[in-house]
Amino acid sequence: MQAVNTYTHHGQTVRGARRAERNLLRAVTGGFDDLDRETLRLLEQVLDRPVPVPAA
């Protein structure tokens, strides 16, 4: 999950906005939470088992 977050924050191509603006918008609207949920879902699908999530 960390690799996906790092790539999304720093490496992904940005179109139509500056990187900082895009990151702030995703933070405010819950876009990064959505990305985390989708990443976990895909990991569980590929690994064919639940992925433990540390308590907050």
Buried (B, 14 or more C-beta within 10 A) or exposed (E): EEEBEEEBBEEEEEEEEEEEEBBEEBEEEEBBEEBBEEBBEEBEEEEEEEEEEEEE
